[in-house]
Amino acid sequence: MSKTIVVVLDGLRYDVMLSSMGYLNHLVEKSKAALYKVKSELPSLSRPLYEVLLTGTPSYVNGITANEVVRLSKQYSVFHLARKHGLKTASASYYWVSELYQRAPFNAVTDRIQHDESMPIQHGMFYFEDFYPDSHLMADAEHLRTTYDPDFLYIHSMNIDDAGHKHTSDSAGYRGSALKVDSILSLLLPSWMEAGYQILITSDHGMNEDGHHGGTGDGERDVGLIAIGDRFAPGKYNDEYLPQLALAPLMCRLLDIPLSEQMTDYEIPGYRTPAAAGQIK
């Protein structure tokens, strides 16, 4: 089992990941990370795609078809599967993640901080304002990581999406939010890498030049995936799209737990099995 950290940068389109995130691209350039291009599922909306990322099921199967569907997921998420197989889970995320996998509707007073070993997310810190600073979110995540030592840590940031809706994707505010998150990650990733985590950095959807998403345009659907750790051969694997439905099964493979019956396993270019990763010196 490899301890795994997943970072979801909400609303980050693929081309801006490449142009405005210097540290992440430095890791790719210096053969410390693998880069993929992902085609998001439809609809390209947040709550449906949180469910896609964590259950590996499309909207017509899971029923999370719109942001307004406020209920617990009926699928087995990576959180459920990890806890079932004796792993420790944690998340610093937007409150919709809690509504999908913990309890719904969200109560800001009682549900902001959650610690319950019987729940899918055993240790959670959930924010409920889109402008909650990413600097604070990452501090929340580090508290969870260093205090509870989870095997699976899921971090979900909202500031890029918030800036895109306010200023559009073709704006200094949107690109500046991406630059800021990249700077924060540059302070955290070295210690995560030194500790031997497998790390996935991706997005749920992109953003268009009108400040919206939900449609079928490339700006709304094309997102990146940067993978770091000995389970990935460094390089650029962005000539073809990776299906977004491949990410939940990939998380399970990194954690060495069985996939749910609803997940489909995909071939990931550059992915190494645990045995192959163990042979790397």
Secondary structure as UniProt FT lines:
FT   STRAND          4..9
FT   TURN            10..11
FT   HELIX           14..20
FT   HELIX           22..29
FT   TURN            30..31
FT   STRAND          34..39
FT   HELIX           46..55
FT   HELIX           59..62
FT   TURN            67..68
FT   HELIX           78..84
FT   TURN            85..86
FT   STRAND          89..94
FT   HELIX           95..101
FT   TURN            108..110
FT   STRAND          113..115
FT   TURN            117..118
FT   STRAND          123..127
FT   TURN            130..131
FT   HELIX           134..148
FT   STRAND          152..157
FT   HELIX           159..167
FT   HELIX           172..194
FT   TURN            195..196
FT   STRAND          198..202
FT   TURN            209..210
FT   HELIX           218..221
FT   STRAND          222..228
FT   TURN            230..231
FT   STRAND          235..243
FT   HELIX           244..246
FT   HELIX           247..255
FT   TURN            261..262
FT   TURN            269..270
FT   HELIX           274..278
//
